Amino acid sequence: MGRLDRMYLLFVAVLLSTQLYTNAEVSDTDLNDLSEQQNSVQINKCCEENEIAVDSVCRLAERYNESLWVPQFKTEDGTDVKLKYFRFIHGVPNCETTQLRPIFDLGKSEDELNLLSDGRLKHLIHHHINADVIKNDPLMTFSLHDVISMPDEKEQSYIHDKNKYCMDKILITSTNSTGQYALVCVPEVKRNWKDTSFLMKKIINPIFHAIAMILYLTIAIIYFVLPTLRDLAGNIITTINLCLIVSQAADFVRIFTELSNHVSFMVTDIILYISLLGAFFWLNSFGFYIWKTFKSRNVFLRVTDVRKYCYYSSVVWSSVAVMAAMAICAHFLLDTGTNPNRKMRTQFSSSILIDDVEQETIGWLGIAIFFTPVAFTIIFNIFFYITTLKVIKRINIYGRIHYKLKGCFDLFLQLFLIMTLSWLFLLLSWLNFDGLLYAYIVVNLLQAILIFYTCVVRQSHVTFLLRKSCCYAQPVPTGEWGDEMTHMNGGNY
């Protein structure tokens, strides 16, 4: 082999070894890149890859000529950090039993959202934001500070772990502004058992509701079981107490806001207001029945109680259904004064089906339609009381029917005063004063106690029938006027 051939072979060998070394180096680099990509930071994105949140609804970004969301990372002390690799996980976090709340970071709110370099979300709450800047922007009126009781310091912060938040870019079409949007699971906060607000709202309030439901249920059972109390007046009292039981149960559900992911507050609100409206309508029918009977020339010529109760039921429940339908339609179609942020949270939907993000409550227009008829029933009841009292004063001789009706009239007046005062305290409790809310919590229990005292304890014929049936195990009179006749004949109660 010649000298030239040996030099050629040596050149080829060096070239091959260099190429093999280069390929090995590139392969190692690719392996390192692949390893880094697999271990990249996980970021929870609310919408799909090519979508952003437009007025809290996931839409394609290209429809609005908007760029996609590019996450910016920071350290816990606020220093910017650049990450080479990260990956998106699409969907809403699973909050299990805690609430899912929206947070808006549009640059002028008290909320600031920072993605940390390890994939967690830091939520800063600034308390020095000028109120004049945000008072005209209903979107800025919500903060996690409204959900969690925190001391009034200049700044508070919460860090949400992975899978406990999702984040995305948001476009507000009304102001053509963009920012960051997050859905976070409300962190569980240790409760201070010495805190008056927590004790009253989360401990005493549900206990009082439970006691009230027991008292109302006792009244309803007594008036339903005892035969002589199952006349028209007794059936009306039973129905009123059943309505109050339903309202207490609905209000009981609304106390525990931490479980909102599984309960629709819109449904509980509607049930609460319908039951209250039904209770006042039945009270109004009670007053109408007494007024009409006293005004009648011949009280003995009357329709049977069963037919009258069916007639009153058809009128009352049809009226309640009409008013409820009007209130619900007004809330969804006409309630422009409601905070739109509240409605956005229930309308958030896309291909990942972000429904029930935040439970919507009924607006002020719907509440007004529910409560305006209650105010009119109060006015009508005042009229029934005044006119009936004048008729009673003109009666010189009382028969057994008049005696029974006068007892019903006294019972109607007491129920009217108790329920009206409790309703007024309910209205006052909506004001932004904790003292008024605490007062309503106490009045709510007092209403149940007073109604129980008025309908059972103070009614001598009811206590007589209870002692006769329970203590002495004697059969109660089955005649319609048996207890009144016993009283008129000098029976001991």
TILUM-309480 format. One line per field, with one value per residue (C-alpha): y, x, z; residue number from 1; residue in one letter. Coordinates in steps of 0.2 Angstrom, whole numbers, plus 5000, padded with zeros to 4 digits. Layout:
BEGIN
yy	(Y,...);
xx	(X,...);
zz	(Z,...);
k	(NUM,...);
r	(a,...);
//
This chain:
BEGIN
yy	(5000,5017,5031,5041,5027,5026,5045,5043,5029,5039,5054,5044,5036,5053,5059,5044,5046,5064,5061,5047,5058,5072,5061,5054,5072,5076,5061,5065,5083,5076,5064,5078,5089,5075,5072,5091,5091,5076,5085,5102,5113,5109,5124,5122,5131,5134,5134,5124,5126,5139,5147,5162,5167,5181,5188,5172,5161,5151,5156,5154,5168,5170,5176,5191,5194,5191,5182,5166,5166,5165,5162,5173,5166,5174,5169,5171,5187,5194,5192,5187,5170,5162,5144,5135,5120,5120,5111,5115,5104,5109,5110,5116,5111,5098,5107,5093,5101,5119,5133,5137,5156,5167,5180,5194,5202,5217,5228,5240,5227,5223,5205,5201,5184,5177,5160,5153,5144,5127,5129,5135,5151,5165,5177,5194,5204,5223,5233,5250,5251,5267,5263,5277,5267,5251,5257,5259,5242,5228,5215,5222,5221,5203,5197,5181,5194,5193,5174,5172,5183,5192,5206,5223,5224,5232,5216,5197,5183,5165,5151,5139,5122,5112,5106,5118,5132,5135,5151,5159,5176,5185,5198,5210,5216,5230,5239,5230,5226,5211,5203,5187,5176,5162,5149,5144,5133,5143,5138,5130,5143,5138,5144,5155,5149,5165,5175,5182,5182,5163,5158,5167,5163,5145,5138,5147,5151,5132,5127,5140,5134,5116,5121,5132,5117,5106,5118,5121,5102,5099,5112,5105,5087,5093,5102,5087,5073,5080,5077,5093,5104,5098,5111,5125,5136,5121,5116,5134,5134,5117,5124,5140,5130,5118,5133,5140,5123,5123,5141,5136,5121,5131,5145,5131,5125,5143,5144,5132,5141,5130,5116,5127,5115,5103,5114,5127,5143,5149,5134,5137,5155,5152,5139,5150,5165,5154,5146,5163,5170,5155,5157,5175,5171,5158,5170,5182,5169,5165,5184,5184,5169,5176,5193,5186,5174,5189,5199,5186,5188,5169,5161,5144,5144,5140,5128,5113,5116,5103,5112,5129,5123,5116,5133,5143,5131,5133,5152,5153,5141,5148,5165,5160,5151,5166,5177,5165,5163,5182,5184,5171,5178,5195,5189,5181,5193,5210,5211,5222,5229,5213,5212,5204,5195,5184,5179,5176,5163,5152,5155,5150,5135,5128,5112,5108,5111,5124,5125,5129,5138,5149,5148,5162,5169,5178,5197,5211,5213,5195,5198,5213,5204,5190,5202,5216,5204,5201,5219,5220,5205,5215,5229,5218,5210,5227,5230,5213,5216,5234,5229,5213,5221,5234,5219,5210,5225,5227,5209,5207,5189,5175,5158,5144,5148,5166,5160,5149,5163,5176,5163,5162,5181,5182,5169,5177,5194,5186,5176,5192,5202,5188,5184,5203,5208,5193,5198,5216,5209,5198,5214,5223,5209,5212,5228,5229,5228,5212,5218,5217,5200,5194,5201,5192,5176,5178,5184,5169,5158,5169,5168,5149,5150,5163,5154,5138,5147,5155,5140,5127,5133,5148,5139,5131,5119,5113,5109,5101,5090,5085,5081,5071,5061,5059,5060,5051,5040,5045,5047,5065,5072,5069,5083,5099,5110,5097,5107,5123,5115,5108,5125,5133,5120,5124,5111,5112,5115);
xx	(5000,5007,5010,4996,4984,4989,4986,4969,4964,4969,4959,4944,4946,4948,4932,4922,4927,4922,4905,4902,4907,4896,4881,4883,4884,4868,4859,4864,4857,4841,4839,4842,4829,4816,4819,4817,4801,4794,4798,4792,4781,4763,4751,4732,4724,4705,4701,4708,4724,4718,4705,4704,4691,4680,4668,4672,4666,4679,4680,4693,4706,4707,4689,4693,4711,4718,4735,4735,4739,4758,4761,4774,4783,4789,4797,4788,4797,4790,4806,4803,4809,4810,4806,4811,4799,4781,4765,4746,4733,4716,4701,4693,4701,4692,4689,4680,4670,4676,4670,4677,4679,4684,4698,4701,4718,4715,4728,4717,4709,4714,4719,4736,4739,4757,4762,4777,4791,4786,4768,4759,4748,4751,4736,4740,4726,4730,4720,4726,4717,4707,4689,4684,4694,4684,4667,4660,4667,4656,4669,4681,4669,4673,4688,4693,4693,4674,4675,4688,4689,4706,4713,4713,4731,4739,4742,4737,4743,4737,4747,4736,4744,4744,4727,4718,4717,4716,4722,4720,4719,4703,4695,4682,4672,4663,4679,4690,4703,4713,4720,4722,4708,4709,4697,4703,4698,4695,4708,4702,4705,4706,4691,4692,4680,4681,4675,4658,4654,4659,4649,4633,4633,4640,4636,4621,4612,4610,4606,4592,4585,4585,4575,4563,4560,4556,4544,4535,4534,4527,4513,4509,4508,4496,4484,4484,4482,4469,4452,4443,4457,4456,4444,4447,4457,4467,4471,4477,4488,4495,4499,4507,4519,4523,4528,4539,4547,4552,4558,4569,4576,4581,4589,4598,4606,4611,4621,4635,4642,4658,4647,4642,4649,4635,4621,4612,4609,4597,4586,4587,4583,4568,4562,4565,4555,4541,4538,4538,4526,4515,4515,4510,4497,4489,4489,4480,4467,4465,4461,4450,4440,4437,4433,4421,4412,4410,4403,4390,4373,4371,4386,4377,4375,4392,4401,4410,4428,4435,4428,4433,4451,4452,4445,4458,4472,4468,4468,4484,4495,4490,4494,4511,4515,4511,4522,4536,4536,4536,4550,4561,4557,4561,4578,4584,4577,4575,4587,4600,4605,4612,4631,4635,4650,4638,4629,4646,4651,4636,4637,4656,4655,4665,4671,4678,4661,4664,4647,4642,4658,4650,4632,4621,4609,4592,4594,4586,4572,4567,4567,4556,4543,4543,4542,4530,4515,4520,4519,4502,4496,4501,4491,4476,4478,4477,4461,4454,4459,4451,4435,4433,4436,4422,4410,4415,4412,4394,4390,4382,4378,4391,4386,4397,4402,4406,4416,4426,4428,4434,4447,4453,4453,4464,4476,4476,4481,4495,4502,4501,4511,4524,4527,4527,4540,4551,4549,4554,4570,4574,4573,4585,4597,4601,4609,4628,4628,4632,4622,4606,4610,4613,4597,4587,4596,4588,4572,4570,4571,4559,4547,4546,4544,4531,4521,4522,4516,4502,4496,4498,4502,4491,4476,4467,4457,4472,4481,4465,4464,4483,4481,4465,4473,4491,4490,4473,4473,4455,4447,4446,4429,4427,4413,4418,4414,4418,4431,4422,4406,4416,4423,4406,4399,4412,4425,4441,4457);
zz	(5000,4995,5006,4999,5002,5021,5022,5014,5026,5041,5035,5033,5051,5059,5050,5055,5073,5073,5066,5078,5093,5086,5084,5102,5109,5099,5106,5123,5121,5114,5129,5141,5132,5132,5151,5154,5144,5154,5170,5165,5176,5175,5173,5174,5160,5161,5142,5128,5119,5106,5117,5130,5142,5134,5147,5157,5142,5133,5115,5101,5102,5083,5083,5093,5086,5103,5106,5117,5135,5139,5157,5166,5180,5196,5212,5229,5232,5215,5204,5186,5181,5163,5161,5146,5147,5154,5149,5151,5159,5153,5164,5180,5197,5208,5224,5232,5246,5245,5235,5217,5216,5201,5203,5190,5188,5176,5183,5193,5205,5223,5216,5209,5201,5200,5193,5203,5195,5203,5195,5210,5210,5222,5225,5232,5239,5240,5252,5247,5230,5228,5230,5217,5204,5206,5212,5194,5188,5195,5189,5202,5217,5220,5230,5239,5254,5253,5256,5270,5285,5285,5296,5287,5283,5268,5259,5261,5250,5247,5238,5228,5225,5209,5203,5215,5202,5184,5175,5158,5148,5149,5138,5144,5129,5137,5141,5128,5142,5144,5160,5169,5175,5188,5196,5213,5227,5242,5255,5271,5285,5303,5312,5327,5340,5349,5334,5336,5318,5316,5332,5327,5308,5308,5325,5333,5317,5312,5329,5330,5313,5319,5335,5325,5313,5327,5335,5318,5315,5332,5329,5312,5319,5334,5323,5310,5322,5334,5325,5333,5326,5308,5303,5291,5304,5310,5292,5288,5304,5299,5281,5288,5299,5284,5274,5288,5290,5271,5273,5288,5279,5263,5274,5284,5267,5263,5280,5275,5260,5260,5252,5237,5224,5227,5231,5220,5229,5216,5220,5238,5236,5226,5238,5253,5245,5238,5256,5264,5251,5254,5273,5271,5258,5269,5284,5273,5269,5287,5290,5275,5281,5299,5291,5279,5292,5304,5290,5285,5291,5295,5300,5300,5282,5276,5264,5272,5278,5266,5251,5258,5261,5243,5237,5247,5242,5223,5225,5237,5227,5210,5216,5223,5207,5197,5208,5208,5189,5187,5199,5191,5173,5180,5187,5171,5158,5166,5181,5173,5190,5196,5197,5180,5188,5198,5182,5173,5185,5180,5162,5160,5148,5134,5127,5144,5151,5165,5172,5190,5193,5205,5212,5207,5219,5214,5211,5219,5206,5209,5228,5226,5216,5229,5244,5237,5238,5256,5260,5252,5262,5278,5272,5269,5286,5294,5285,5290,5308,5310,5301,5310,5327,5324,5320,5336,5346,5340,5344,5361,5362,5357,5351,5350,5332,5337,5352,5340,5328,5341,5347,5328,5327,5342,5335,5318,5326,5336,5321,5311,5323,5325,5307,5302,5314,5309,5291,5295,5304,5288,5278,5290,5290,5272,5277,5279,5298,5308,5322,5312,5306,5323,5329,5315,5320,5337,5331,5319,5335,5344,5330,5332,5351,5350,5337,5347,5362,5353,5344,5357,5375,5375,5367,5382,5371,5363,5379,5386,5371,5372,5391,5387,5373,5380,5399,5402,5386,5383,5366,5360,5355,5336,5334,5326,5340,5354,5363,5362,5370,5384,5388,5387,5399,5412,5408,5417,5406);
k	(1,2,3,4,5,6,7,8,9,10,11,12,13,14,15,16,17,18,19,20,21,22,23,24,25,26,27,28,29,30,31,32,33,34,35,36,37,38,39,40,41,42,43,44,45,46,47,48,49,50,51,52,53,54,55,56,57,58,59,60,61,62,63,64,65,66,67,68,69,70,71,72,73,74,75,76,77,78,79,80,81,82,83,84,85,86,87,88,89,90,91,92,93,94,95,96,97,98,99,100,101,102,103,104,105,106,107,108,109,110,111,112,113,114,115,116,117,118,119,120,121,122,123,124,125,126,127,128,129,130,131,132,133,134,135,136,137,138,139,140,141,142,143,144,145,146,147,148,149,150,151,152,153,154,155,156,157,158,159,160,161,162,163,164,165,166,167,168,169,170,171,172,173,174,175,176,177,178,179,180,181,182,183,184,185,186,187,188,189,190,191,192,193,194,195,196,197,198,199,200,201,202,203,204,205,206,207,208,209,210,211,212,213,214,215,216,217,218,219,220,221,222,223,224,225,226,227,228,229,230,231,232,233,234,235,236,237,238,239,240,241,242,243,244,245,246,247,248,249,250,251,252,253,254,255,256,257,258,259,260,261,262,263,264,265,266,267,268,269,270,271,272,273,274,275,276,277,278,279,280,281,282,283,284,285,286,287,288,289,290,291,292,293,294,295,296,297,298,299,300,301,302,303,304,305,306,307,308,309,310,311,312,313,314,315,316,317,318,319,320,321,322,323,324,325,326,327,328,329,330,331,332,333,334,335,336,337,338,339,340,341,342,343,344,345,346,347,348,349,350,351,352,353,354,355,356,357,358,359,360,361,362,363,364,365,366,367,368,369,370,371,372,373,374,375,376,377,378,379,380,381,382,383,384,385,386,387,388,389,390,391,392,393,394,395,396,397,398,399,400,401,402,403,404,405,406,407,408,409,410,411,412,413,414,415,416,417,418,419,420,421,422,423,424,425,426,427,428,429,430,431,432,433,434,435,436,437,438,439,440,441,442,443,444,445,446,447,448,449,450,451,452,453,454,455,456,457,458,459,460,461,462,463,464,465,466,467,468,469,470,471,472,473,474,475,476,477,478,479,480,481,482,483,484,485,486,487,488,489,490,491,492,493);
r	(m,g,r,l,d,r,m,y,l,l,f,v,a,v,l,l,s,t,q,l,y,t,n,a,e,v,s,d,t,d,l,n,d,l,s,e,q,q,n,s,v,q,i,n,k,c,c,e,e,n,e,i,a,v,d,s,v,c,r,l,a,e,r,y,n,e,s,l,w,v,p,q,f,k,t,e,d,g,t,d,v,k,l,k,y,f,r,f,i,h,g,v,p,n,c,e,t,t,q,l,r,p,i,f,d,l,g,k,s,e,d,e,l,n,l,l,s,d,g,r,l,k,h,l,i,h,h,h,i,n,a,d,v,i,k,n,d,p,l,m,t,f,s,l,h,d,v,i,s,m,p,d,e,k,e,q,s,y,i,h,d,k,n,k,y,c,m,d,k,i,l,i,t,s,t,n,s,t,g,q,y,a,l,v,c,v,p,e,v,k,r,n,w,k,d,t,s,f,l,m,k,k,i,i,n,p,i,f,h,a,i,a,m,i,l,y,l,t,i,a,i,i,y,f,v,l,p,t,l,r,d,l,a,g,n,i,i,t,t,i,n,l,c,l,i,v,s,q,a,a,d,f,v,r,i,f,t,e,l,s,n,h,v,s,f,m,v,t,d,i,i,l,y,i,s,l,l,g,a,f,f,w,l,n,s,f,g,f,y,i,w,k,t,f,k,s,r,n,v,f,l,r,v,t,d,v,r,k,y,c,y,y,s,s,v,v,w,s,s,v,a,v,m,a,a,m,a,i,c,a,h,f,l,l,d,t,g,t,n,p,n,r,k,m,r,t,q,f,s,s,s,i,l,i,d,d,v,e,q,e,t,i,g,w,l,g,i,a,i,f,f,t,p,v,a,f,t,i,i,f,n,i,f,f,y,i,t,t,l,k,v,i,k,r,i,n,i,y,g,r,i,h,y,k,l,k,g,c,f,d,l,f,l,q,l,f,l,i,m,t,l,s,w,l,f,l,l,l,s,w,l,n,f,d,g,l,l,y,a,y,i,v,v,n,l,l,q,a,i,l,i,f,y,t,c,v,v,r,q,s,h,v,t,f,l,l,r,k,s,c,c,y,a,q,p,v,p,t,g,e,w,g,d,e,m,t,h,m,n,g,g,n,y);
//
